[in-house]
Amino acid sequence: MRRAIVLGGTGVVGRAVAAWLRPRGWRVDLVARTPREPFPDVLVADRYDPAALRAVVGGGADLLVDCLCYTAAHASALLPLLTDVGAAVVLSARAVYVDDAGHHVNSDEPVSFAHPVTEQQPTVAASGGDDFQSRCGYAACKVAAEQVLLDSGLPVSVLRASKIHGAGSARPVSEVFVARALAGNAVLRLAHPGYADHLTAAANVAQLVDLVAAAPGARILNVADADVPSRAAAAGAVAAHLGHHWKVRDDPGGDQPSWGQPRPMVLDTAAARRLGFRPQRFARTIGTEIDWLAAAARSR
Ligand SMILES: NC(=O)c1ccc[n+]([C@@H]2O[C@H](COP(=O)([O-])OP(=O)(O)OC[C@H]3O[C@@H](n4cnc5c(N)ncnc54)[C@H](OP(=O)(O)O)[C@@H]3O)[C@@H](O)[C@H]2O)c1
């Protein structure tokens, strides 16, 4: 049986990777610091403790997915362990890209890209520091990590995702809509319903991880959904999934989802598609997150 290890495995990406690979015949070991429901069999280890990392990865695997590589130092710690790994995938983010004015998605000013963004788009300058938890440092540290990985010559695929949705998300994109629908609201007052974004279903990430496992290589790949939903369209998808009906009212003082811009940043996924990636649409994938949020609300 092929074996995959996911570092940071009980989050939104790890859950989706396990859900995708296990029915396809993989053993998937999820690594986190704390076992929690529904993951009683988690491998408990701190990704940033070199001995613990060696203990979980040192035995080798067919596939390693790292959701916790944020800096050049994190990448460097991983490299010696990849010699016995068939394919490695490291999560990165669209936040690395800069537009013509030098803005990125975490800038104070909105980004403006005239075209879908390919992997060749300029990025912020790399920073070898460890300031990855700040708005400013996140992308610079990610770029440095990517460079260490790709310069190694090892078969590491870097996946640049947009905002990821799915079960286990720390900041669910559908949260406000699910709460309103479960509350039975007949009217949804929504700020800027036409604002849109190109989001990334964790299930689409998992599909691409599977393709990379079958074709290991050193590369960067954008990963995102098949469509770019507006806030109104996303609200409609949530309502439809929950069998709810409401009237959406354009109200600048209404609910303000944490995503959506007048001019959305679109990721070009042609490189991933050349590997066979066939992303699903937002409305086809958001149900996983909705069901998880609804179950959590019910258990409260
Ligand atoms: N989520 C997004 O919207 C998004 C967008 C673009 C890119 N990304 C990239 O995706 C990756 C994050 O994946 P995710 O969103 O799935 O993460 P996540 O939902 O935040 O989950 C993080 C996971 O890592 C575990 N963890 C945290 N610190 C750990 C440590 N020191 N050692 C071992 N496990 C640890 C957590 O469980 P415990 O706390 O129990 O350890 C949890 O299972 C990052 O590389 C990020 O840059 C995410």
The ligand as an SDF file (V2000), in Angstrom:
LIG
                    3D

 48 52  0  0  0  0  0  0  0  0999 V2000
   -5.8730   27.9540    4.5190 N   0  0  0  0  0  0  0  0  0  0  0  0
   -5.7080   28.8110    3.5150 C   0  0  0  0  0  0  0  0  0  0  0  0
   -6.6180   29.6010    3.1610 O   0  0  0  0  0  0  0  0  0  0  0  0
   -4.3990   28.7950    2.7560 C   0  0  0  0  0  0  0  0  0  0  0  0
   -4.2930   29.5750    1.6020 C   0  0  0  0  0  0  0  0  0  0  0  0
   -3.1130   29.5340    0.8740 C   0  0  0  0  0  0  0  0  0  0  0  0
   -2.0610   28.7580    1.3240 C   0  0  0  0  0  0  0  0  0  0  0  0
   -2.1870   28.0500    2.4630 N   0  0  0  0  0  0  0  0  0  0  0  0
   -1.0570   27.2700    2.9340 C   0  0  0  0  0  0  0  0  0  0  0  0
   -1.5190   26.0100    3.4130 O   0  0  0  0  0  0  0  0  0  0  0  0
   -0.7520   25.6360    4.5430 C   0  0  0  0  0  0  0  0  0  0  0  0
   -1.6430   25.4840    5.7430 C   0  0  0  0  0  0  0  0  0  0  0  0
   -2.4970   24.4200    5.5220 O   0  0  0  0  0  0  0  0  0  0  0  0
   -3.9260   24.4180    6.2070 P   0  0  0  0  0  0  0  0  0  0  0  0
   -4.6400   25.6710    5.8170 O   0  0  0  0  0  0  0  0  0  0  0  0
   -4.5110   23.1000    5.9480 O   0  0  0  0  0  0  0  0  0  0  0  0
   -3.5380   24.5540    7.7470 O   0  0  0  0  0  0  0  0  0  0  0  0
   -4.4920   24.7020    8.9740 P   0  0  0  0  0  0  0  0  0  0  0  0
   -5.9090   24.4420    8.5590 O   0  0  0  0  0  0  0  0  0  0  0  0
   -4.1540   25.9710    9.6590 O   0  0  0  0  0  0  0  0  0  0  0  0
   -4.0380   23.4700    9.8800 O   0  0  0  0  0  0  0  0  0  0  0  0
   -2.7660   23.4550   10.4290 C   0  0  0  0  0  0  0  0  0  0  0  0
   -2.4820   22.0590   10.9130 C   0  0  0  0  0  0  0  0  0  0  0  0
   -1.1440   21.9700   11.3530 O   0  0  0  0  0  0  0  0  0  0  0  0
   -1.0950   21.4520   12.6760 C   0  0  0  0  0  0  0  0  0  0  0  0
    0.0670   22.1010   13.2620 N   0  0  0  0  0  0  0  0  0  0  0  0
    0.2280   23.4100   13.5570 C   0  0  0  0  0  0  0  0  0  0  0  0
    1.4680   23.6320   14.0380 N   0  0  0  0  0  0  0  0  0  0  0  0
    2.0900   22.4180   14.0540 C   0  0  0  0  0  0  0  0  0  0  0  0
    3.3840   21.9790   14.4140 C   0  0  0  0  0  0  0  0  0  0  0  0
    4.2970   22.8290   14.9130 N   0  0  0  0  0  0  0  0  0  0  0  0
    3.6960   20.6700   14.2590 N   0  0  0  0  0  0  0  0  0  0  0  0
    2.7760   19.7890   13.7830 C   0  0  0  0  0  0  0  0  0  0  0  0
    1.5370   20.1430   13.4210 N   0  0  0  0  0  0  0  0  0  0  0  0
    1.2000   21.4350   13.5600 C   0  0  0  0  0  0  0  0  0  0  0  0
   -2.4410   21.8090   13.2870 C   0  0  0  0  0  0  0  0  0  0  0  0
   -2.8460   20.9220   14.3080 O   0  0  0  0  0  0  0  0  0  0  0  0
   -2.3030   21.1330   15.8210 P   0  0  0  0  0  0  0  0  0  0  0  0
   -2.5860   22.5640   16.1830 O   0  0  0  0  0  0  0  0  0  0  0  0
   -3.0810   20.1330   16.6160 O   0  0  0  0  0  0  0  0  0  0  0  0
   -0.8590   20.8220   15.7880 O   0  0  0  0  0  0  0  0  0  0  0  0
   -3.3270   21.5950   12.0540 C   0  0  0  0  0  0  0  0  0  0  0  0
   -3.5260   20.2140   11.8370 O   0  0  0  0  0  0  0  0  0  0  0  0
    0.2650   26.7270    4.7770 C   0  0  0  0  0  0  0  0  0  0  0  0
    1.4670   26.3600    4.1750 O   0  0  0  0  0  0  0  0  0  0  0  0
   -0.3580   27.9220    4.1000 C   0  0  0  0  0  0  0  0  0  0  0  0
    0.6250   28.8460    3.6760 O   0  0  0  0  0  0  0  0  0  0  0  0
   -3.3320   28.0260    3.1950 C   0  0  0  0  0  0  0  0  0  0  0  0
  1  2  1  0
  2  3  2  0
  2  4  1  0
  4  5  1  0
  4 48  2  0
  5  6  2  0
  6  7  1  0
  7  8  2  0
  8  9  1  0
  8 48  1  0
  9 10  1  0
  9 46  1  0
 10 11  1  0
 11 12  1  0
 11 44  1  0
 12 13  1  0
 13 14  1  0
 14 15  2  0
 14 16  1  0
 14 17  1  0
 17 18  1  0
 18 19  2  0
 18 20  1  0
 18 21  1  0
 21 22  1  0
 22 23  1  0
 23 24  1  0
 23 42  1  0
 24 25  1  0
 25 26  1  0
 25 36  1  0
 26 27  1  0
 26 35  1  0
 27 28  2  0
 28 29  1  0
 29 30  1  0
 29 35  2  0
 30 31  1  0
 30 32  2  0
 32 33  1  0
 33 34  2  0
 34 35  1  0
 36 37  1  0
 36 42  1  0
 37 38  1  0
 38 39  2  0
 38 40  1  0
 38 41  1  0
 42 43  1  0
 44 45  1  0
 44 46  1  0
 46 47  1  0
M  CHG  2   8   1  16  -1
M  END
$$$$
